[in-house]
Every structure is written in structure tokens, then in C-alpha cells.
Amino acid sequence: MKHLLTLAQRRVLSAIELCRTAALGGHLDVCRQCGFQQPAYNSCRDRHCPKCQALAQERWIAARSERVLPVGHFHVVFTLPSELRPLTKACPRLMFGALFRAASKTLIELGQNRLHGLLAITIVLHTWTRDLRLHPHVHTLVPAGTLDDAGRWRSTSSKYLFPVAALAEVFRGKMLDFLRHMQAHGQLQRFDAFQDPLAFERLMTRLAHLR
């Protein structure tokens, strides 16, 4: 299957291809202790490059690991339906922001209503599959417990956090609310399908009945 790449994607792939090759020039690494010298090619420093970001990735993982509580955790994934992928491609900043807010508010609300406490949440955005197909979703890491109003730790069940149906229903409702808010404030007008109020309502109805 072939996919057309955006200008940004082509730039990323070009940077990765040229990374640490003669095309980007080079420099001389010198050991200050023994004087050993070794020529090296320059890096592209693109934030998507696996070679350039390996160290930054390890540092990020180490920093997150220091914040992980010594308790059980749940891995919860929130995914945008395929019907919203064209809109996400046209308005990525708005849609990714809405995805983050909907996911976090869903977990926080259910934590307060069902567990009577405040959840801690780590959220990571994934936008593409390995074969570069658009697939916006967030991975959340949630400790198996909450803080109550007095700041006391309260453990949850180690088997599951919330029923899947409840998560889906709340998340769906919040995404639809965010979409309606953005539509009402004209933030989605650059997306052709949202310039037609009837088409927008048909899409909202279809999304509301997804299971």
C-alpha cells in the first residue's frame, strides 16, 4: 500500500537519511586526556531521528521512572475513531489537544466519581503506525490508587481500573463536547466538511453511536 507523505514527513525522512553522513559535514572528536582524535559526521538533530534522540529518550525514560510510584499500574489507551482522522490531519494541534484533554478528564472524572480520589496520570501521544498510517491515540499509565481529600493513599483493585464501557462512554462524550466547542468558535473552518452545519451534525450523530 502506498501513502502520500506530507512536506513535514518528507523533511523528517530526508533528515534521517542524511544523518551522520558526509552530506551534513563533519567534525573532529578529540579526547582531552590522551589526545586521541577521531573524525565524525554531524547529526541531523531532528526530534524524530532514532539516532539523534536515543540519549534524550533514555533520559526521558529515566526521569519518568523516578516518578513511578511503588504500586501496581494500569495501561489505558484512548484512540480517535477513523472518522476523525482527516480532521486530525487538517488540524493536528487542535485535535491532539482535545484528545489529551478528553483522556485526562475522563480518567480524573471517573477517579473522583468511582474511586473518590485523585488519580495520577502519565500520557504519551502516538500519531502514526510503523508503516506511517495515521492512527492518533494516547497511552496512559495510571497508578492503582488515588489520593483522597485528606491526602491519604487509597489502593484500588489490582484487576482492573474502570469498566471499559464506562471509559468509552465518558471519553466519547468529552470528545464530542470538545468538537462542538471548537465548531461553535470557528476553529474547524479550515476543514471543508465542517463548513456545512448539516454535515457536522451527521458526523456527530455517527460518532455518538460508535461502539
N, C-alpha and C positions, 0 to 999 in steps of 0.2 A: 504494500500500500504506500502511495506517495502523498506527502503533505507539503503544502506551500509554506515556506518559512517567512516570518516577518523580518523586517530590516534589523530589529534588535537581535533576533535569533541568529541571523546570518553574521552579524558582528561578533557575537559570542563564539560561534563556531570558528570563525576566522582567527580570533584571538587565541583560542585553544590550539588550533592547528599550528600557529606560528610560535607558540610559547616555547621559550628556551631553544630557539633555533637562530641561525645566523641572520635571519630576516629582521630580528629585533635588536641586533647588535650584541655586544658582549662587554665583559669587564674582567678584571684580574683579581682573584681571591688570594690574599696574602696572609699567612699565619704570622702573627706578631711575635710569637715566641721563637719559632725555628726559622722563619723566613721562607718557608715553602710557598711556592706560587703555583696557581692553577687557573687557567682561563675558563670562563664560564659564560654561557649565553644568558641574556636578560630574560626575565619573566614577563608575561603579559599583564599580570596583576588583576585580571578580570575576576570579579567575585564569583563567577560560575566555574572557573577553571579548577579542576580537581588537583592539579599540581601546585598551583599557587595558594589554594585555600586549605591545603591539608593541615598545616600548622594552626591556622586560625580555627579550623574545625575542631581539632583536638583541644585547643584552649577553651572553645565554647562548651564542648562536652564536659571538660574538667570543671568549668565554672558551674554548669548546671548540676553536675554530680555532687558538688559541695552543698547544694541547696536541697538535695533529695532527703526527705525525712526517713528515719529508720522504721518505716512501716510498709505495709503492702500498698500497691498502687494498681490503678486501673488504666487501661489504654482505651480511649474513646475516640472514634473517628466521625467527623461530620463532613458530608460530601454534598456539593451542589449538584442538582439534577442536570441531566444533559440539556434540558430545555433552556437553561440559563448560561450555557457555555458561550454562545455567540455574544450575549450581553457582557459576560465576563471578559471576553477578548476585546470588546469595544471600550469598556470602562473598567479596566482591571483594578485601579486604585479604589474606586468606589465599591466594587463588588467584593474585593478581598477584605476591605474594611468592614463591610456588612457581614461577611462570613465570620470574621473574628468576633465581632460584637454579638452576633446571634449565638455562636457556640459558647462563648464565655457566659453570657446572660442566661442561657439555657441551663448550664451546669450550676451557676450560682443560685438561680431561682429554685431549681429542684433541691439543691442542698438546703436551702432555707425552709422550703415547704415540707420536705420529706425527712430530712435529717436534722432539722432545727439547728443549723450551724453554718459556718462559713467554710467553703471549700477552697483549697489551694489548687491552682491550675497552671500548667505549663502548656503553651500552644505553639505548634510549629506548622507553617504553611507549606503544602506541596501543591504545585501547579501543573506538572506535566508527568506523563508516564515515561518509562525508559525509552520508548520508541517515539517520544516527542508528540504524543497526543495530549490535547488539553484535557485535564482532569482535576479541577480545583477541589481541594479538600484540606482539612486541618486534622492533625494528630494532637490529641490532648493527653497529658499524663496527670492523673488525679489521685492524690493520696487517699487511702481507705480510712478516712476520718474527717472530722470537722472541728472547728473551734466554736464553742457556744458563746453566749453573750458575756459570760464571765471570763472568757479566755481559757477555758478548760478544754482539753483534748477529749473528743468522743469518737471511739472507733466505730467503724461501720462493719457490715457483713463482709467477710473475705471472699464471698462467692460472686457477688455482683453489686454494682453501684446503684443503678436505677433500671427499671424495666425499659427495654428497647422501645416499646410502643410509646411510652411516656416521653422519652428523649426525642423521638422522631416528631411527635405531635407538637411539643413546645418549640423545638428548633424550627419546624416548618412555619409555625405561626409567627415567630420572630423574624424570619427571613422575609415573609410576605409583608409584615409591617414595615420593615426597612425599605423594601421595594416600593411600597405605596408612598412612603415618606419622600423617597428620592424622586419618584414620579411627580408628586404634588409640587415639589420645589424645582422642577425643571432640570434636574441633574442628569436625566437619562435621555434628553432630547437628541443627543448626538447619535443615538441608536435608532435607526429608522422605524423599526416596528413599534417603538414606544411613542411615536408621534400620533398614533391612532388610538384614541381612548377605548374604542371597542376592542381592538386587538389586544390592548393591555389587559382589559378585564377578562378576555377569553384566556389569556395566558395565566392570570391569577387564579381563575377557576380551575384550570388544568393542574396547576401546581398544588392547589389546595387538596386535590383528590388523589395525588400521587401516593402510592404505598410501597 
